[in-house]
Amino acid sequence: MSKSKLFRVCSSLSLFALVGVMLPACASNAGDGAAKGKDGDSKQAANPTAKPEGDPAAVEGQPVDGDQKVGTAAGDAAGDNKQYALQIDPAEGKVGEEGQVSIRVIPSETWHMNLEYPTKLQVTAPAGVVVAKPKLGKDDAVKFDEENCEFAVKFTPSEAGDKTFTGELKFAVCQDTACVPKTETLEFQVAVK
């Protein structure tokens, strides 16, 4: 084989390798146009950018550039979000004793957690409270699978009163044809006695 033919073959292989690396993480079969859902069934992706009529979750599930800011959570589901619910279950705290707050993301029926995304939680404690670990990654999660993600934030207060914690939770939810990175700005209170 001549050097010029060898160069063209190597260049073509490099291009194919690059294309293979650049394919979206949510698609599992690059060659046949089908993507596998979380139940393992093959589904034909005819036009992944088409927006089905009457399905607001499908419209919201289109790929985006960067993270989307989504408001503040105060112990309830995240507003009118059709992709997931955010739950924050603060506990009452006692001065000098360790307490815990559970922060949970529960994807809606047609969505699932993106297990490959670098999910992380950062919590800032108010004055008079120490958080055991203010930065948590997915390896620190109490539960992290396609059905939900749950973090336990452990804290120890040194004084009584209503304490307001703030933070940021980064994660991604997916459907069969699209993944959407999210950033939730958190604010929640713990009553310390």
Backbone as ProteinMPNN parsed JSONL, in Angstrom:
{"seq_chain_A": "MSKSKLFRVCSSLSLFALVGVMLPACASNAGDGAAKGKDGDSKQAANPTAKPEGDPAAVEGQPVDGDQKVGTAAGDAAGDNKQYALQIDPAEGKVGEEGQVSIRVIPSETWHMNLEYPTKLQVTAPAGVVVAKPKLGKDDAVKFDEENCEFAVKFTPSEAGDKTFTGELKFAVCQDTACVPKTETLEFQVAVK", "coords_chain_A": {"N_chain_A": [[0.85, -1.172, 0.0], [0.557, 2.216, -0.828], [2.137, 5.205, 0.513], [0.453, 7.484, 0.409], [-2.134, 6.374, 0.153], [-2.256, 4.952, 2.543], [-2.107, 7.086, 4.359], [-4.593, 8.356, 3.792], [-6.386, 6.343, 4.593], [-5.756, 6.133, 7.335], [-6.401, 8.747, 8.13], [-9.146, 8.747, 7.606], [-10.0, 6.767, 9.413], [-9.335, 8.054, 11.812], [-11.124, 10.197, 11.73], [-13.563, 8.806, 11.832], [-13.309, 7.704, 14.391], [-13.296, 10.033, 15.944], [-15.885, 11.025, 15.41], [-17.355, 8.971, 16.571], [-16.74, 9.369, 19.275], [-17.909, 11.804, 19.745], [-20.645, 11.423, 19.66], [-23.884, 11.676, 21.234], [-24.244, 10.933, 24.74], [-26.57, 9.744, 25.555], [-27.555, 8.172, 23.492], [-27.454, 4.821, 22.539], [-26.953, 3.109, 20.394], [-25.152, 3.781, 17.775], [-25.015, 3.159, 15.051], [-27.498, 2.188, 13.975], [-29.582, 4.008, 14.149], [-31.374, 3.75, 16.169], [-32.34, 4.194, 19.548], [-31.855, 3.055, 22.85], [-34.244, 2.744, 25.378], [-34.806, 3.355, 28.931], [-35.913, 0.992, 29.718], [-34.75, -0.835, 28.075], [-35.802, -1.437, 25.589], [-35.643, -1.114, 22.042], [-36.026, 1.927, 20.338], [-37.101, 3.731, 17.61], [-35.555, 6.615, 16.483], [-36.841, 8.891, 14.796], [-36.894, 11.694, 14.175], [-35.084, 13.489, 16.121], [-35.189, 16.189, 16.804], [-37.731, 17.011, 16.382], [-40.717, 18.411, 17.68], [-43.162, 17.045, 19.51], [-46.679, 17.546, 19.287], [-48.745, 18.993, 21.812], [-47.45, 17.894, 24.024], [-45.939, 19.048, 26.628], [-43.706, 18.255, 28.134], [-42.11, 16.957, 26.303], [-41.363, 19.052, 24.649], [-39.904, 20.614, 26.454], [-37.802, 18.88, 26.839], [-35.827, 19.1, 24.924], [-32.441, 19.27, 23.703], [-30.101, 21.464, 25.306], [-27.912, 24.325, 25.484], [-25.495, 24.357, 27.842], [-26.182, 24.806, 31.409], [-29.47, 25.043, 32.86], [-30.991, 27.499, 34.769], [-33.096, 27.139, 37.544], [-34.732, 28.438, 39.608], [-35.846, 28.618, 43.113], [-36.017, 26.201, 45.693], [-38.179, 25.184, 48.263], [-38.725, 23.018, 50.061], [-40.774, 21.714, 48.697], [-42.057, 20.177, 45.653], [-40.403, 21.096, 42.615], [-41.776, 23.736, 41.437], [-43.718, 24.046, 38.458], [-42.45, 22.117, 37.017], [-42.076, 19.71, 34.552], [-40.26, 17.734, 34.16], [-38.978, 16.711, 36.409], [-39.151, 16.309, 40.018], [-38.249, 18.209, 42.842], [-37.318, 17.606, 46.089], [-37.011, 18.737, 49.372], [-36.288, 17.833, 52.529], [-36.171, 19.15, 55.399], [-34.923, 18.763, 58.705], [-35.666, 19.237, 62.186], [-33.314, 20.894, 64.215], [-30.999, 20.428, 66.938], [-29.176, 22.229, 69.314], [-25.75, 21.598, 69.317], [-26.043, 18.949, 68.522], [-25.869, 16.509, 65.886], [-27.652, 16.986, 62.89], [-29.781, 16.296, 60.02], [-30.506, 16.932, 56.597], [-32.505, 15.955, 53.913], [-32.09, 15.916, 50.448], [-33.617, 15.578, 47.419], [-33.939, 14.446, 44.059], [-36.417, 13.592, 41.839], [-37.078, 12.12, 38.927], [-39.637, 12.709, 36.441], [-42.25, 10.594, 35.04], [-41.526, 9.864, 32.296], [-38.87, 10.457, 32.249], [-35.397, 10.113, 33.301], [-32.628, 9.891, 35.618], [-29.446, 11.109, 34.622], [-26.845, 9.1, 34.693], [-24.198, 9.408, 34.035], [-23.562, 12.086, 34.119], [-21.771, 14.685, 35.822], [-22.955, 14.895, 38.635], [-23.542, 17.076, 41.356], [-23.597, 18.59, 44.614], [-23.607, 21.555, 46.432], [-23.503, 23.067, 49.533], [-24.125, 25.881, 51.552], [-23.655, 26.839, 54.787], [-25.441, 28.665, 57.339], [-24.488, 31.301, 59.685], [-23.392, 30.038, 62.802], [-23.769, 27.368, 62.319], [-22.357, 24.29, 61.319], [-21.571, 22.512, 58.457], [-21.083, 19.133, 57.776], [-19.929, 18.117, 55.378], [-19.585, 20.241, 52.948], [-19.451, 20.123, 50.124], [-20.677, 17.828, 47.908], [-20.472, 14.937, 45.884], [-21.665, 12.682, 43.263], [-20.836, 10.205, 44.204], [-21.109, 10.509, 46.898], [-23.774, 10.412, 47.35], [-26.762, 9.256, 48.952], [-28.555, 7.703, 47.61], [-28.388, 6.927, 44.206], [-29.562, 6.485, 41.223], [-31.304, 5.606, 38.163], [-33.936, 6.213, 38.833], [-33.995, 8.068, 40.962], [-32.186, 10.637, 42.804], [-30.522, 11.132, 45.776], [-29.343, 13.123, 48.394], [-27.824, 13.369, 51.614], [-27.511, 15.873, 53.812], [-25.465, 16.593, 56.359], [-25.348, 18.31, 59.444], [-24.249, 20.45, 62.155], [-25.526, 22.458, 64.585], [-24.564, 25.371, 66.49], [-25.922, 27.253, 67.83], [-29.24, 28.39, 68.747], [-32.283, 28.993, 66.792], [-33.943, 30.048, 63.695], [-32.458, 28.765, 60.943], [-31.105, 29.537, 57.832], [-30.19, 27.823, 55.049], [-28.244, 27.768, 52.052], [-27.621, 26.832, 48.627], [-26.439, 24.879, 45.786], [-27.464, 22.667, 43.309], [-26.393, 20.48, 40.885], [-27.274, 18.578, 38.103], [-28.471, 16.128, 35.703], [-31.253, 15.279, 33.669], [-32.809, 12.801, 31.601], [-34.478, 11.814, 28.543], [-35.408, 9.352, 26.101], [-34.363, 10.486, 23.776], [-33.09, 12.863, 24.407], [-31.033, 14.741, 26.676], [-31.03, 16.836, 29.531], [-29.208, 19.211, 31.132], [-29.298, 20.511, 34.453], [-29.462, 23.176, 36.85], [-30.158, 23.738, 40.084], [-30.997, 26.265, 42.28], [-30.753, 26.408, 45.677], [-32.574, 26.977, 48.711], [-33.271, 26.669, 52.046], [-34.832, 26.218, 55.286], [-33.938, 25.45, 58.658], [-35.188, 24.739, 61.776], [-33.678, 25.395, 64.743], [-33.346, 24.254, 68.007]], "CA_chain_A": [[0.0, 0.0, 0.0], [1.385, 3.42, -0.928], [2.063, 6.103, 1.667], [-0.703, 8.387, 0.306], [-3.335, 5.6, 0.474], [-2.181, 4.667, 3.965], [-2.452, 8.335, 5.035], [-6.037, 8.565, 3.655], [-7.065, 5.352, 5.424], [-5.559, 6.535, 8.732], [-7.182, 9.969, 8.346], [-10.56, 8.356, 7.655], [-10.22, 6.082, 10.681], [-9.307, 9.062, 12.876], [-12.377, 10.937, 11.642], [-14.615, 7.939, 12.352], [-13.123, 7.61, 15.841], [-13.722, 11.314, 16.505], [-17.346, 11.061, 15.328], [-17.845, 8.033, 17.574], [-16.576, 9.973, 20.595], [-18.755, 12.982, 19.847], [-22.069, 11.096, 19.694], [-24.468, 11.938, 22.554], [-24.147, 9.844, 25.703], [-27.88, 9.115, 25.738], [-27.826, 7.218, 22.419], [-26.601, 3.663, 22.777], [-26.651, 2.433, 19.137], [-24.839, 4.843, 16.818], [-25.092, 2.76, 13.661], [-28.782, 1.8, 13.407], [-30.578, 5.064, 14.28], [-32.271, 3.47, 17.282], [-31.815, 4.426, 20.886], [-32.493, 2.176, 23.816], [-34.843, 3.422, 26.514], [-34.333, 2.817, 30.202], [-36.41, -0.363, 29.847], [-33.952, -1.679, 27.2], [-36.431, -1.61, 24.287], [-35.167, -0.229, 20.98], [-37.015, 2.869, 19.849], [-36.592, 4.427, 16.439], [-35.495, 8.062, 16.644], [-37.061, 9.4, 13.447], [-36.424, 13.076, 14.105], [-34.907, 13.853, 17.517], [-35.447, 17.6, 17.072], [-39.154, 17.299, 16.2], [-41.41, 18.667, 18.931], [-44.504, 16.499, 19.432], [-47.714, 18.492, 19.675], [-49.51, 18.708, 23.01], [-46.661, 17.265, 25.077], [-44.99, 20.056, 27.081], [-42.46, 17.645, 28.611], [-41.274, 16.669, 25.138], [-40.81, 20.326, 24.193], [-38.887, 21.009, 27.423], [-36.715, 17.919, 26.854], [-34.887, 19.277, 23.828], [-31.095, 19.587, 24.182], [-29.82, 22.876, 25.546], [-26.509, 24.662, 25.658], [-25.202, 24.721, 29.222], [-27.164, 24.515, 32.437], [-30.624, 25.917, 32.972], [-31.288, 27.889, 36.141], [-34.476, 26.769, 37.802], [-35.415, 28.957, 40.788], [-35.566, 28.233, 44.485], [-36.853, 25.151, 46.251], [-38.407, 25.397, 49.694], [-39.324, 21.853, 50.679], [-41.796, 21.114, 47.848], [-41.637, 19.879, 44.284], [-39.912, 22.279, 41.907], [-42.732, 24.472, 40.619], [-44.51, 23.342, 37.458], [-41.501, 21.382, 36.197], [-42.603, 18.437, 34.059], [-39.153, 16.799, 33.98], [-38.574, 16.127, 37.685], [-39.571, 16.987, 41.243], [-37.176, 18.423, 43.811], [-37.842, 17.562, 47.453], [-36.061, 19.034, 50.443], [-36.905, 17.471, 53.796], [-35.336, 19.604, 56.507], [-35.252, 18.261, 60.031], [-35.383, 20.199, 63.244], [-31.989, 20.678, 64.768], [-30.78, 20.718, 68.358], [-27.847, 22.798, 69.536], [-24.708, 20.644, 69.687], [-26.302, 17.604, 68.009], [-25.876, 16.423, 64.427], [-28.937, 16.848, 62.208], [-29.644, 15.919, 58.613], [-31.508, 17.375, 55.632], [-32.501, 15.135, 52.698], [-32.358, 16.637, 49.203], [-33.926, 14.49, 46.497], [-34.445, 14.722, 42.711], [-37.19, 12.451, 41.357], [-37.503, 12.375, 37.549], [-41.017, 12.391, 36.07], [-42.451, 9.259, 34.481], [-40.801, 9.574, 31.048], [-37.502, 10.945, 32.411], [-34.548, 9.372, 34.229], [-31.386, 10.573, 35.969], [-28.285, 10.821, 33.786], [-25.849, 8.537, 35.609], [-22.861, 9.806, 33.593], [-23.366, 13.519, 34.36], [-21.075, 14.927, 37.101], [-23.913, 15.423, 39.604], [-22.898, 17.57, 42.574], [-24.351, 19.462, 45.508], [-22.8, 22.411, 47.297], [-24.364, 23.7, 50.529], [-23.499, 26.903, 52.383], [-24.323, 26.9, 56.085], [-25.533, 29.997, 57.936], [-23.687, 31.499, 60.902], [-23.829, 29.207, 63.918], [-23.993, 25.989, 61.869], [-21.255, 23.691, 60.563], [-21.978, 21.394, 57.6], [-20.023, 18.12, 57.81], [-19.269, 18.073, 54.071], [-20.347, 21.204, 52.139], [-19.449, 19.762, 48.702], [-20.965, 16.412, 47.739], [-20.56, 14.442, 44.512], [-22.59, 11.556, 43.141], [-20.352, 9.102, 45.042], [-21.544, 10.788, 48.266], [-25.236, 10.324, 47.406], [-27.369, 8.146, 49.681], [-29.096, 6.885, 46.529], [-28.183, 7.544, 42.9], [-29.864, 5.576, 40.127], [-32.139, 6.266, 37.155], [-35.215, 6.625, 39.41], [-33.835, 9.274, 41.783], [-30.891, 11.002, 43.381], [-30.764, 11.656, 47.121], [-28.198, 13.497, 49.216], [-28.067, 13.652, 53.025], [-26.626, 16.95, 54.258], [-25.337, 16.52, 57.818], [-24.943, 19.602, 59.997], [-24.273, 20.585, 63.61], [-25.703, 23.862, 64.972], [-23.981, 25.772, 67.779], [-26.834, 28.221, 68.447], [-30.649, 28.199, 68.406], [-32.915, 29.939, 65.876], [-34.237, 29.572, 62.346], [-31.223, 28.843, 60.158], [-31.345, 29.441, 56.393], [-29.106, 27.241, 54.258], [-28.336, 27.99, 50.609], [-26.775, 25.895, 47.904], [-26.634, 24.671, 44.355], [-27.478, 21.262, 42.921], [-26.228, 20.3, 39.439], [-27.593, 17.221, 37.685], [-29.102, 16.089, 34.379], [-32.298, 14.288, 33.452], [-32.843, 12.399, 30.191], [-35.477, 10.964, 27.915], [-34.712, 8.48, 25.151], [-33.72, 11.229, 22.695], [-32.459, 14.118, 24.839], [-30.655, 14.946, 28.073], [-31.089, 18.252, 29.867], [-28.505, 19.557, 32.37], [-30.055, 21.43, 35.301], [-28.85, 23.753, 38.041], [-31.17, 24.201, 41.031], [-30.536, 27.12, 43.364], [-31.47, 25.93, 46.851], [-32.668, 27.745, 49.947], [-34.179, 25.985, 52.961], [-34.643, 26.591, 56.687], [-33.963, 24.445, 59.709], [-35.446, 25.323, 63.093], [-32.747, 24.844, 65.732], [-33.807, 24.502, 69.39]], "C_chain_A": [[0.893, 1.232, 0.0], [1.179, 4.3, 0.297], [0.834, 7.0, 1.609], [-2.003, 7.645, 0.615], [-3.381, 5.294, 1.968], [-2.577, 5.895, 4.775], [-3.961, 8.575, 4.987], [-6.821, 7.588, 4.524], [-6.96, 5.744, 6.89], [-6.372, 7.782, 9.055], [-8.658, 9.643, 8.463], [-10.875, 7.661, 8.968], [-10.229, 7.061, 11.844], [-10.601, 9.846, 12.904], [-13.521, 10.102, 12.197], [-14.512, 7.802, 13.865], [-13.599, 8.88, 16.524], [-15.238, 11.421, 16.505], [-17.939, 10.135, 16.381], [-17.767, 8.593, 18.976], [-17.568, 11.102, 20.801], [-20.246, 12.665, 19.894], [-22.612, 11.31, 21.096], [-24.412, 10.71, 23.448], [-25.467, 9.107, 25.862], [-28.186, 8.08, 24.661], [-26.903, 6.029, 22.594], [-26.263, 2.893, 21.51], [-26.418, 3.478, 18.07], [-25.126, 4.433, 15.388], [-26.484, 2.523, 13.124], [-29.871, 2.846, 13.583], [-31.536, 4.829, 15.426], [-31.57, 3.772, 18.582], [-32.543, 3.493, 21.827], [-33.008, 3.013, 24.965], [-34.348, 2.805, 27.791], [-34.856, 1.415, 30.457], [-35.698, -1.339, 28.914], [-34.554, -1.904, 25.828], [-35.832, -0.641, 23.286], [-36.304, 0.646, 20.516], [-36.397, 3.632, 18.708], [-36.655, 5.922, 16.679], [-35.606, 8.685, 15.262], [-36.519, 10.801, 13.284], [-36.266, 13.588, 15.524], [-35.155, 15.321, 17.81], [-36.903, 17.964, 16.853], [-39.804, 17.465, 17.564], [-42.838, 18.148, 18.813], [-45.52, 17.515, 19.943], [-48.375, 18.034, 20.963], [-48.735, 18.05, 24.128], [-45.612, 18.248, 25.568], [-43.682, 19.464, 27.578], [-41.532, 17.359, 27.446], [-40.637, 17.942, 24.609], [-39.694, 20.756, 25.132], [-37.667, 20.116, 27.357], [-35.726, 18.063, 25.725], [-33.519, 19.65, 24.377], [-30.908, 21.094, 24.33], [-28.323, 23.078, 25.619], [-26.311, 25.084, 27.101], [-26.333, 24.36, 30.159], [-28.318, 25.495, 32.369], [-30.818, 26.239, 34.444], [-32.767, 27.657, 36.379], [-34.986, 27.316, 39.118], [-35.02, 28.33, 42.108], [-36.52, 27.151, 44.95], [-36.982, 25.367, 47.744], [-39.165, 24.225, 50.289], [-40.383, 21.157, 49.84], [-41.213, 20.769, 46.487], [-41.299, 21.174, 43.571], [-40.961, 22.823, 40.956], [-43.558, 23.601, 39.698], [-43.619, 22.497, 36.559], [-42.071, 20.021, 35.827], [-41.516, 17.371, 33.936], [-38.777, 16.079, 35.274], [-39.219, 16.904, 38.83], [-38.347, 17.099, 42.143], [-37.811, 18.453, 45.189], [-36.719, 17.849, 48.433], [-36.792, 18.777, 51.748], [-36.001, 17.9, 54.937], [-35.829, 19.01, 57.824], [-35.075, 19.395, 61.024], [-34.008, 19.866, 63.795], [-31.954, 20.998, 66.253], [-29.35, 21.191, 68.514], [-26.888, 21.701, 70.005], [-24.91, 19.232, 69.177], [-26.34, 17.615, 66.481], [-27.3, 16.216, 63.908], [-28.692, 16.519, 60.749], [-30.812, 16.463, 57.801], [-31.376, 16.478, 54.403], [-32.881, 15.997, 51.508], [-32.457, 15.586, 48.106], [-34.429, 15.034, 45.154], [-35.14, 13.448, 42.246], [-37.667, 12.763, 39.94], [-38.968, 11.985, 37.33], [-41.049, 11.07, 35.317], [-41.622, 8.946, 33.238], [-39.34, 10.009, 31.098], [-36.735, 10.026, 33.347], [-33.286, 10.193, 34.51], [-30.299, 10.16, 34.981], [-27.164, 10.376, 34.727], [-24.423, 8.931, 35.258], [-22.546, 11.27, 33.905], [-22.677, 13.723, 35.714], [-21.983, 15.634, 38.12], [-23.179, 15.873, 40.857], [-23.803, 18.54, 43.317], [-23.363, 20.254, 46.342], [-23.756, 23.147, 48.225], [-23.546, 24.686, 51.344], [-24.315, 27.023, 53.664], [-24.396, 28.341, 56.581], [-24.612, 30.099, 59.152], [-24.266, 30.634, 62.02], [-24.13, 27.77, 63.536], [-22.766, 25.53, 61.085], [-21.822, 22.518, 59.771], [-20.801, 20.422, 57.542], [-19.236, 18.072, 56.504], [-20.05, 18.994, 53.133], [-20.395, 20.899, 50.645], [-19.603, 18.25, 48.589], [-21.046, 16.073, 46.258], [-21.475, 13.235, 44.457], [-22.136, 10.339, 43.95], [-20.758, 9.274, 46.505], [-23.053, 10.628, 48.437], [-25.675, 9.099, 48.203], [-27.947, 7.156, 48.675], [-28.869, 7.635, 45.226], [-28.383, 6.48, 41.838], [-30.782, 6.302, 39.154], [-33.44, 6.803, 37.735], [-35.115, 7.859, 40.297], [-32.407, 9.453, 42.266], [-31.187, 11.615, 44.742], [-29.444, 11.913, 47.839], [-28.666, 13.716, 50.647], [-27.033, 14.684, 53.462], [-26.62, 16.931, 55.782], [-24.764, 17.83, 58.337], [-25.009, 19.551, 61.525], [-24.397, 22.066, 63.953], [-25.073, 24.152, 66.337], [-24.843, 26.813, 68.489], [-28.248, 27.994, 67.931], [-31.141, 29.277, 67.434], [-33.244, 29.287, 64.547], [-33.01, 29.817, 61.475], [-31.53, 28.603, 58.682], [-30.08, 28.977, 55.681], [-29.327, 27.622, 52.797], [-27.442, 26.968, 49.917], [-27.126, 25.812, 46.442], [-26.507, 23.182, 44.062], [-27.407, 21.186, 41.403], [-26.432, 18.826, 39.112], [-28.152, 17.28, 36.27], [-30.154, 14.994, 34.369], [-32.392, 14.026, 31.951], [-34.163, 11.732, 29.837], [-34.699, 10.109, 26.922], [-33.921, 9.261, 24.113], [-32.993, 12.484, 23.139], [-32.135, 14.09, 26.322], [-30.607, 16.442, 28.331], [-30.332, 18.487, 31.173], [-29.301, 20.614, 33.132], [-29.169, 21.96, 36.421], [-29.977, 24.299, 38.898], [-30.484, 25.06, 42.08], [-31.394, 26.78, 44.576], [-31.478, 26.962, 47.975], [-33.68, 27.025, 50.83], [-33.835, 26.362, 54.395], [-34.703, 25.374, 57.591], [-34.183, 25.187, 61.02], [-34.543, 24.627, 64.105], [-33.22, 25.248, 67.118], [-32.696, 24.253, 70.377]], "O_chain_A": [[1.875, 1.291, 0.741], [0.193, 4.168, 1.022], [0.221, 7.262, 2.644], [-2.887, 8.203, 1.265], [-4.444, 5.373, 2.584], [-3.298, 5.777, 5.765], [-4.562, 8.949, 5.994], [-7.821, 7.971, 5.13], [-7.953, 5.699, 7.616], [-6.968, 7.873, 10.129], [-9.351, 10.193, 9.318], [-11.909, 7.934, 9.577], [-11.035, 6.922, 12.764], [-11.129, 10.134, 13.978], [-14.357, 10.61, 12.944], [-15.534, 7.787, 14.551], [-14.24, 8.815, 17.573], [-15.823, 11.861, 17.494], [-18.931, 10.486, 17.02], [-18.645, 8.32, 19.794], [-18.021, 11.332, 21.923], [-21.046, 13.566, 20.148], [-21.873, 11.141, 22.066], [-24.52, 9.581, 22.971], [-25.472, 7.946, 26.269], [-29.003, 7.189, 24.892], [-25.698, 6.202, 22.777], [-25.344, 2.074, 21.543], [-27.375, 4.014, 17.51], [-25.457, 5.292, 14.571], [-26.679, 2.638, 11.914], [-31.009, 2.589, 13.192], [-32.437, 5.64, 15.64], [-30.354, 3.622, 18.7], [-33.715, 3.178, 21.62], [-32.305, 3.886, 25.473], [-33.569, 1.852, 27.769], [-34.322, 0.706, 31.311], [-35.988, -2.535, 28.939], [-33.903, -2.498, 24.969], [-35.544, 0.508, 23.618], [-37.422, 0.169, 20.32], [-35.278, 4.131, 18.828], [-37.709, 6.444, 17.044], [-34.595, 8.976, 14.625], [-35.761, 11.069, 12.352], [-37.237, 14.085, 16.094], [-35.321, 15.68, 18.976], [-37.292, 19.105, 17.105], [-39.476, 16.738, 18.502], [-43.648, 18.737, 18.097], [-45.262, 18.247, 20.899], [-48.548, 16.836, 21.188], [-49.345, 17.671, 25.127], [-44.514, 18.303, 25.015], [-42.64, 20.107, 27.459], [-40.314, 17.496, 27.568], [-39.49, 17.918, 24.165], [-38.646, 21.214, 24.675], [-36.587, 20.533, 27.774], [-34.849, 17.212, 25.578], [-33.44, 20.291, 25.425], [-31.479, 21.886, 23.581], [-27.56, 22.128, 25.793], [-26.9, 26.071, 27.541], [-27.304, 23.707, 29.777], [-28.176, 26.621, 31.891], [-30.807, 25.336, 35.281], [-33.595, 27.946, 35.515], [-35.725, 26.561, 39.75], [-34.02, 27.621, 42.218], [-37.708, 27.189, 44.63], [-36.005, 25.697, 48.416], [-40.169, 24.434, 50.969], [-40.858, 20.092, 50.236], [-40.043, 21.03, 46.205], [-41.848, 22.228, 43.891], [-41.026, 22.414, 39.796], [-44.044, 22.543, 40.1], [-44.009, 22.191, 35.432], [-42.501, 19.266, 36.7], [-41.822, 16.217, 33.636], [-38.302, 14.944, 35.229], [-39.755, 17.996, 38.643], [-37.516, 16.193, 42.196], [-38.733, 19.23, 45.437], [-35.628, 17.286, 48.34], [-37.796, 19.424, 52.043], [-35.163, 17.125, 55.398], [-37.027, 18.79, 58.008], [-34.413, 20.392, 60.734], [-33.597, 18.706, 63.833], [-32.787, 21.752, 66.757], [-28.427, 20.63, 67.923], [-27.171, 20.975, 70.957], [-24.039, 18.384, 69.373], [-26.778, 18.585, 65.862], [-28.048, 15.383, 64.419], [-27.549, 16.467, 60.293], [-31.957, 16.457, 58.253], [-30.271, 16.262, 53.905], [-33.874, 16.724, 51.551], [-31.53, 14.809, 47.882], [-35.238, 15.961, 45.114], [-34.55, 12.368, 42.251], [-38.566, 13.585, 39.764], [-39.472, 11.051, 37.954], [-40.006, 10.499, 34.998], [-41.065, 7.853, 33.141], [-38.643, 9.936, 30.086], [-37.332, 9.254, 34.097], [-32.925, 11.079, 33.734], [-30.239, 9.006, 34.556], [-26.607, 11.188, 35.467], [-23.526, 8.805, 36.091], [-21.376, 11.65, 33.948], [-22.974, 12.998, 36.663], [-21.798, 16.813, 38.422], [-22.31, 15.167, 41.369], [-24.651, 19.211, 42.729], [-22.406, 19.704, 46.888], [-24.708, 23.779, 47.767], [-22.431, 24.388, 51.773], [-25.519, 27.278, 53.624], [-23.516, 29.148, 56.281], [-24.031, 29.106, 59.589], [-25.483, 30.517, 62.16], [-24.688, 27.023, 64.34], [-22.207, 26.285, 60.29], [-22.473, 21.637, 60.334], [-19.666, 20.825, 57.29], [-18.007, 17.995, 56.524], [-21.069, 18.583, 52.578], [-21.3, 21.373, 49.958], [-18.78, 17.488, 49.097], [-21.617, 16.828, 45.47], [-22.004, 12.805, 45.483], [-22.968, 9.522, 44.344], [-20.756, 8.308, 47.268], [-23.556, 10.701, 49.558], [-25.046, 8.043, 48.139], [-27.85, 5.941, 48.851], [-29.125, 8.837, 45.144], [-27.492, 5.672, 41.58], [-31.015, 7.501, 39.309], [-34.003, 7.754, 37.193], [-36.072, 8.63, 40.375], [-31.559, 8.567, 42.156], [-32.015, 12.519, 44.848], [-28.559, 11.059, 47.889], [-29.778, 14.194, 50.872], [-25.834, 14.408, 53.48], [-27.633, 17.214, 56.42], [-23.829, 18.389, 57.764], [-25.718, 18.731, 62.107], [-23.495, 22.85, 63.658], [-25.053, 23.295, 67.22], [-24.539, 27.212, 69.613], [-28.445, 27.477, 66.831], [-30.513, 30.323, 67.271], [-32.881, 28.139, 64.292], [-32.583, 30.958, 61.3], [-32.138, 27.595, 58.322], [-29.047, 29.646, 55.707], [-30.466, 27.78, 52.358], [-26.609, 26.323, 50.554], [-27.969, 26.547, 45.928], [-25.566, 22.525, 44.508], [-28.25, 21.754, 40.708], [-25.853, 17.944, 39.747], [-28.291, 18.362, 35.702], [-29.982, 13.933, 34.969], [-32.097, 14.9, 31.136], [-34.859, 11.175, 30.685], [-33.468, 10.139, 26.904], [-32.912, 8.766, 23.611], [-32.332, 13.122, 22.319], [-32.86, 13.497, 27.122], [-30.199, 17.221, 27.47], [-30.766, 18.012, 32.223], [-29.903, 21.503, 32.529], [-28.248, 21.283, 36.878], [-30.678, 25.224, 38.487], [-29.507, 24.636, 42.698], [-32.621, 26.855, 44.511], [-30.522, 27.715, 48.161], [-34.816, 26.795, 50.416], [-32.712, 26.768, 54.694], [-35.418, 24.408, 57.325], [-33.467, 26.135, 61.341], [-34.635, 23.415, 64.3], [-33.467, 26.425, 67.383], [-32.895, 24.409, 71.582]]}, "name": "protein", "num_of_chains": 1, "seq": "MSKSKLFRVCSSLSLFALVGVMLPACASNAGDGAAKGKDGDSKQAANPTAKPEGDPAAVEGQPVDGDQKVGTAAGDAAGDNKQYALQIDPAEGKVGEEGQVSIRVIPSETWHMNLEYPTKLQVTAPAGVVVAKPKLGKDDAVKFDEENCEFAVKFTPSEAGDKTFTGELKFAVCQDTACVPKTETLEFQVAVK"}
